[in-house]
Amino acid sequence: MATAGGGPGFWNENIFEYFLKNNQIKSEDGAEIIWYHAANHKSQMKEAVKSSAHMIEADILLSCDESEHRQPIMAHPPEISSDNTLQEWLNEVLKTNKGIKLDFKSLEAVKPSMILLENVKMHLNRPVWINADILPGPNGKNVELDAKKFLDTVTSFFQHVTLSLGWTTGWYPNQLNEGYSWTMVKNMEYICNKLNQPVTFPVRAALVKQSYDQLLWLVQQSHRYSLTIWTGKDDIYPTEDLLFVREHFGKKQVFYDILESQNQEFKQTIGIEIEK
């Protein structure tokens, strides 16, 4: 089973060991871990810092000004500007004991972001996940980041970081949405079997059940692998799909970065107490 952590050095705290040690979770169960998604603007970041979330996720672009000193900012396309820089974001989040997930939306933002992270690596004794969509996926229209360039840049700075490697995806109401194909998961495994780091695969909740065979095969290829289920804000899927995944995958193999309303129903069904 995947444990998404481990290895010597900084920013590789095992996600379960870290939150168990801090008495923030009760067992090695991905469903216990609470996520705050898209903590980009300062107001969202401040809310995330005060929240009960264990992991704070945010998106990174490079500022679009014309100067030579363009810097990483916290924004999700189609937004291209923000009131928050990565430096400011780190200054606030590192005052907490929360884990970090950084989602890169542009390749050019990766190296300057790694430099900033290296400057604060003594404070990164916590789970740190680095995310990018590196392959085309079901119904996806966005352009993926170049896998080799992304991975080479990240690992040249930090060899033991947890990598979150996904596919571009889309979901459309009132039509048949394709799931993750065998070609998609085998292409991902071809990339990841050469790595030494823990890898979690972000997969879209509305596409998971129909992709069960493919995703189960994928996580079975290495003890380093896990899934992180996420959802688009307008996606529609039954809670039963999440229960199906929980029944067929190990509890340490799946994390749930989903909307609060769906998360509450899911956790109540499986008997996990909701933190207020």
C-alpha positions as CSV (number, residue, x, y, z in Angstrom):
1,M,0.0,0.0,0.0
2,A,1.1,3.5,-0.7
3,T,2.1,5.7,2.2
4,A,3.0,8.9,0.4
5,G,6.1,9.9,2.3
6,G,9.4,8.8,3.6
7,G,13.1,9.0,2.8
8,P,15.9,11.2,4.3
9,G,16.0,14.9,4.1
10,F,13.6,17.8,4.3
11,W,9.9,18.2,3.2
12,N,9.3,14.5,3.0
13,E,7.4,14.0,6.3
14,N,5.1,11.0,5.8
15,I,1.6,12.4,5.8
16,F,0.2,9.8,8.2
17,E,3.2,9.8,10.6
18,Y,3.2,13.6,10.8
19,F,-0.4,14.1,11.6
20,L,-0.5,11.1,14.0
21,K,2.5,12.5,15.8
22,N,0.7,15.9,16.2
23,N,-2.5,14.1,17.4
24,Q,-4.4,15.6,14.5
25,I,-5.7,12.2,13.1
26,K,-6.4,8.9,14.8
27,S,-5.3,6.3,12.3
28,E,-3.5,5.9,8.9
29,D,-6.6,6.6,6.9
30,G,-6.6,9.0,4.0
31,A,-10.3,9.9,4.7
32,E,-9.3,11.5,8.0
33,I,-7.1,14.1,6.4
34,I,-8.9,17.4,5.7
35,W,-8.0,19.6,2.7
36,Y,-8.4,23.3,2.0
37,H,-8.4,23.7,-1.8
38,A,-7.3,26.8,-3.8
39,A,-6.0,28.9,-0.9
40,N,-4.7,31.4,-3.4
41,H,-5.8,35.0,-2.5
42,K,-4.8,36.4,0.9
43,S,-8.4,36.1,2.2
44,Q,-8.5,32.4,1.3
45,M,-5.0,31.8,2.7
46,K,-6.0,33.4,6.0
47,E,-9.2,31.3,6.1
48,A,-7.2,28.1,5.4
49,V,-4.6,28.9,8.1
50,K,-7.4,29.3,10.7
51,S,-9.4,26.2,9.5
52,S,-9.3,22.6,10.7
53,A,-7.6,21.5,7.4
54,H,-4.5,19.4,7.7
55,M,-3.3,20.2,4.1
56,I,-3.5,23.5,2.4
57,E,-3.5,23.4,-1.5
58,A,-2.7,26.4,-3.7
59,D,-2.0,27.1,-7.3
60,I,1.1,28.8,-8.8
61,L,1.7,30.9,-11.9
62,L,4.5,33.3,-12.8
63,S,3.5,37.0,-12.6
64,C,2.7,38.5,-16.0
65,D,4.5,41.8,-15.5
66,E,7.1,42.9,-18.0
67,S,10.0,43.2,-15.5
68,E,13.0,40.9,-15.3
69,H,11.9,40.0,-11.8
70,R,8.7,38.1,-12.5
71,Q,7.8,36.1,-9.4
72,P,5.6,33.1,-8.5
73,I,2.1,34.2,-7.6
74,M,-0.9,32.3,-6.2
75,A,-3.5,32.1,-8.9
76,H,-5.5,29.5,-10.9
77,P,-6.2,30.1,-14.6
78,P,-8.1,31.9,-16.1
79,E,-6.9,34.3,-13.4
80,I,-3.4,35.6,-14.2
81,S,-2.9,38.0,-11.3
82,S,-3.2,37.8,-7.5
83,D,-2.8,39.8,-4.3
84,N,-0.6,37.0,-3.0
85,T,2.9,35.9,-3.9
86,L,4.4,32.5,-3.1
87,Q,6.9,34.2,-0.8
88,E,4.0,35.9,1.2
89,W,2.0,32.6,1.1
90,L,4.9,30.6,2.6
91,N,5.6,33.3,5.2
92,E,2.0,32.7,6.6
93,V,1.6,29.0,6.1
94,L,4.9,28.1,7.6
95,K,3.8,29.6,10.9
96,T,1.4,26.7,11.2
97,N,1.8,23.0,11.5
98,K,-0.2,22.3,8.3
99,G,1.0,20.4,5.3
100,I,1.4,22.0,1.9
101,K,0.4,21.1,-1.6
102,L,1.6,23.3,-4.4
103,D,-0.1,22.9,-7.8
104,F,1.9,24.3,-10.7
105,K,0.0,25.7,-13.6
106,S,3.0,26.8,-15.7
107,L,6.4,25.3,-16.2
108,E,8.2,28.6,-16.0
109,A,7.0,29.1,-12.4
110,V,8.6,25.8,-11.2
111,K,12.3,26.8,-10.9
112,P,11.8,30.2,-9.2
113,S,9.4,28.5,-6.8
114,M,11.9,25.8,-6.0
115,I,14.5,28.5,-5.2
116,L,12.0,30.1,-2.8
117,L,11.3,26.7,-1.2
118,E,15.0,25.9,-0.9
119,N,15.4,29.2,1.0
120,V,12.9,28.0,3.7
121,K,13.7,24.3,3.6
122,M,14.6,24.2,7.3
123,H,11.0,25.0,8.1
124,L,9.6,22.4,5.7
125,N,9.6,19.5,8.2
126,R,6.0,18.7,7.2
127,P,4.3,16.9,4.3
128,V,5.0,18.9,1.1
129,W,3.4,17.7,-2.1
130,I,4.3,19.1,-5.5
131,N,1.6,18.8,-8.1
132,A,1.2,19.2,-11.9
133,D,-0.9,17.7,-14.7
134,I,1.7,16.1,-16.9
135,L,-0.4,13.9,-19.3
136,P,-3.6,14.4,-21.3
137,G,-6.5,12.8,-19.6
138,P,-10.3,12.1,-20.1
139,N,-12.1,15.0,-21.7
140,G,-9.1,17.3,-21.0
141,K,-8.7,20.5,-22.9
142,N,-5.9,22.3,-21.0
143,V,-2.3,21.8,-22.1
144,E,-0.3,19.6,-19.7
145,L,3.1,20.5,-18.4
146,D,6.1,18.8,-20.0
147,A,6.7,15.8,-17.7
148,K,10.4,15.5,-18.1
149,K,11.2,19.2,-17.6
150,F,8.9,19.4,-14.6
151,L,10.3,16.4,-12.9
152,D,13.9,17.2,-13.7
153,T,13.5,20.7,-12.2
154,V,11.7,19.6,-9.0
155,T,14.0,16.7,-8.3
156,S,17.2,18.7,-9.0
157,F,16.3,20.7,-5.9
158,F,14.6,18.1,-3.7
159,Q,14.9,14.4,-4.4
160,H,12.5,13.1,-1.8
161,V,9.5,15.3,-2.2
162,T,6.1,13.7,-2.6
163,L,5.0,14.1,-6.2
164,S,1.4,14.6,-7.2
165,L,1.2,13.8,-10.9
166,G,-2.1,14.1,-12.8
167,W,-3.9,14.2,-16.1
168,T,-5.7,17.2,-17.7
169,T,-9.4,16.3,-17.4
170,G,-12.9,17.7,-18.1
171,W,-16.4,16.8,-17.0
172,Y,-19.6,17.9,-18.7
173,P,-23.2,17.5,-17.5
174,N,-25.8,15.7,-19.5
175,Q,-23.4,13.7,-21.6
176,L,-21.2,10.6,-21.3
177,N,-17.9,11.4,-19.8
178,E,-15.0,9.1,-20.6
179,G,-12.9,7.7,-17.7
180,Y,-9.2,7.1,-17.4
181,S,-8.2,4.7,-20.1
182,W,-5.6,1.9,-20.0
183,T,-3.3,4.0,-22.3
184,M,-3.5,6.9,-19.8
185,V,-2.6,4.9,-16.7
186,K,0.1,2.9,-18.5
187,N,1.7,6.1,-19.8
188,M,1.7,7.4,-16.3
189,E,3.2,4.3,-14.9
190,Y,5.9,4.4,-17.6
191,I,7.0,7.8,-16.2
192,C,6.6,7.0,-12.5
193,N,8.3,3.6,-12.4
194,K,11.6,5.4,-13.0
195,L,11.1,7.6,-10.0
196,N,12.1,6.9,-6.4
197,Q,9.7,9.4,-4.7
198,P,6.3,8.7,-3.3
199,V,3.7,9.5,-6.0
200,T,0.0,10.3,-5.6
201,F,-2.2,10.5,-8.6
202,P,-5.0,13.2,-8.5
203,V,-8.1,11.7,-10.1
204,R,-11.4,13.4,-10.7
205,A,-14.2,12.0,-8.4
206,A,-16.8,12.0,-11.2
207,L,-14.6,9.8,-13.4
208,V,-13.3,7.4,-10.8
209,K,-15.8,4.6,-10.6
210,Q,-15.9,3.9,-14.3
211,S,-12.0,3.8,-14.2
212,Y,-11.8,1.4,-11.3
213,D,-9.9,-1.4,-13.1
214,Q,-7.4,1.0,-14.5
215,L,-6.7,2.9,-11.3
216,L,-6.5,-0.2,-9.2
217,W,-4.0,-1.6,-11.5
218,L,-2.0,1.7,-11.4
219,V,-1.7,1.9,-7.6
220,Q,-0.9,-1.8,-7.4
221,Q,2.3,-1.2,-9.4
222,S,4.2,0.2,-6.5
223,H,4.0,0.7,-2.7
224,R,4.9,4.3,-3.4
225,Y,1.6,5.1,-5.2
226,S,-1.7,6.5,-3.9
227,L,-4.7,8.3,-5.3
228,T,-6.0,11.8,-4.4
229,I,-9.6,12.1,-5.3
230,W,-10.6,15.7,-6.2
231,T,-13.7,17.3,-7.6
232,G,-14.6,20.3,-9.9
233,K,-16.9,22.7,-8.2
234,D,-19.7,21.9,-10.7
235,D,-19.1,18.1,-11.0
236,I,-22.0,15.8,-10.1
237,Y,-21.4,12.3,-8.7
238,P,-23.0,10.2,-6.1
239,T,-21.4,9.6,-2.7
240,E,-21.7,5.9,-3.4
241,D,-18.8,6.3,-5.9
242,L,-16.6,7.4,-3.0
243,L,-17.8,4.5,-0.9
244,F,-17.1,2.1,-3.7
245,V,-13.5,3.4,-3.9
246,R,-13.1,3.1,-0.1
247,E,-14.3,-0.5,-0.2
248,H,-12.0,-1.6,-3.0
249,F,-8.8,0.3,-2.2
250,G,-6.7,0.4,1.0
251,K,-7.5,3.2,3.5
252,K,-3.8,4.3,3.2
253,Q,-4.1,4.4,-0.6
254,V,-6.7,7.1,-1.1
255,F,-7.0,10.8,-0.1
256,Y,-10.2,12.8,-0.5
257,D,-9.8,16.5,-1.5
258,I,-13.5,17.1,-2.2
259,L,-16.1,19.7,-1.6
260,E,-17.2,20.2,2.0
261,S,-20.8,19.2,1.5
262,Q,-19.8,16.0,-0.2
263,N,-17.1,15.3,2.3
264,Q,-19.5,15.6,5.3
265,E,-21.9,13.1,3.8
266,F,-19.1,10.8,2.9
267,K,-17.5,10.9,6.4
268,Q,-20.8,10.5,8.2
269,T,-21.5,7.4,6.1
270,I,-18.1,5.8,7.0
271,G,-18.2,6.9,10.6
272,I,-15.4,9.5,10.7
273,E,-16.1,12.5,13.0
274,I,-16.3,15.8,11.3
275,E,-14.0,18.5,12.8
276,K,-15.7,21.8,13.5
